[in-house]
């Protein structure tokens, strides 16, 4: 299980480009890109958790599970 901090420097935020039809209320375009990247990196038995602290999204937690018995 790993946790990585959301991009917080100005340079990291400027690197994320995303086009939306309307305004975002909670997430930034950069955070959406990072969440999508985390989902793409994980295997079939996994999850991404978003951790909010002090009123804003602070961490992405990636959890991977491995199957013990193969399905028939």
C-alpha positions as CSV (number, residue, x, y, z in Angstrom):
1,X,0.0,0.0,0.0
2,X,1.4,3.4,-1.0
3,X,0.3,6.9,-0.4
4,X,1.5,9.9,-2.4
5,X,0.8,13.6,-1.8
6,X,-1.2,15.6,-4.3
7,X,0.8,18.1,-6.4
8,X,1.1,21.2,-4.3
9,X,3.8,23.4,-6.0
10,X,2.8,25.9,-8.6
11,X,5.0,24.3,-11.2
12,X,3.3,20.9,-10.7
13,X,-0.2,22.4,-11.0
14,X,0.7,24.3,-14.2
15,X,1.8,21.0,-15.9
16,X,-1.8,19.6,-15.6
17,X,-4.0,20.6,-18.4
18,X,-7.7,19.5,-18.6
19,X,-10.7,20.8,-20.5
20,X,-14.1,20.7,-18.7
21,X,-17.6,21.8,-19.6
22,X,-18.2,23.4,-16.2
23,X,-16.5,24.6,-13.0
24,X,-15.1,22.1,-10.4
25,X,-16.3,22.4,-6.8
26,X,-13.7,20.2,-5.0
27,X,-11.0,18.9,-7.3
28,X,-8.5,20.7,-9.5
29,X,-7.8,19.6,-13.0
30,X,-4.4,18.5,-11.9
31,X,-5.8,16.3,-9.1
32,X,-8.2,14.7,-11.6
33,X,-5.2,13.9,-13.8
34,X,-3.3,12.4,-10.9
35,X,-6.3,10.3,-9.8
36,X,-6.6,9.0,-13.4
37,X,-2.9,8.2,-13.5
38,X,-3.1,6.3,-10.2
39,X,-6.1,4.2,-11.5
40,X,-4.2,3.4,-14.7
41,X,-1.1,2.2,-12.8
42,X,-3.1,-0.4,-10.7
43,X,-4.0,-4.0,-11.5
44,X,-7.4,-5.7,-11.6
45,X,-7.8,-6.1,-7.9
46,X,-7.1,-2.7,-6.5
47,X,-8.6,0.6,-5.3
48,X,-7.7,4.2,-5.1
49,X,-8.7,6.1,-1.9
50,X,-8.8,9.9,-1.7
51,X,-7.9,11.3,1.6
52,X,-9.2,14.7,2.6
53,X,-7.4,16.7,5.3
54,X,-8.1,20.2,6.6
55,X,-10.9,20.7,4.1
56,X,-9.0,19.7,0.9
57,X,-7.8,16.6,-0.9
58,X,-4.3,15.8,0.4
59,X,-3.4,12.3,-0.5
60,X,-4.1,9.5,-3.0
61,X,-3.8,6.1,-1.4
62,X,-3.3,3.1,-3.8
63,X,-4.2,-0.4,-2.5
64,X,-3.5,-3.5,-4.5
65,X,-4.8,-7.1,-3.7
66,X,-3.6,-10.4,-5.1
67,X,-5.8,-13.3,-5.7
68,X,-4.9,-16.4,-3.6
69,X,-6.9,-19.0,-5.5
70,X,-7.3,-18.6,-9.3
71,X,-10.9,-18.5,-10.5
72,X,-12.1,-21.5,-12.5
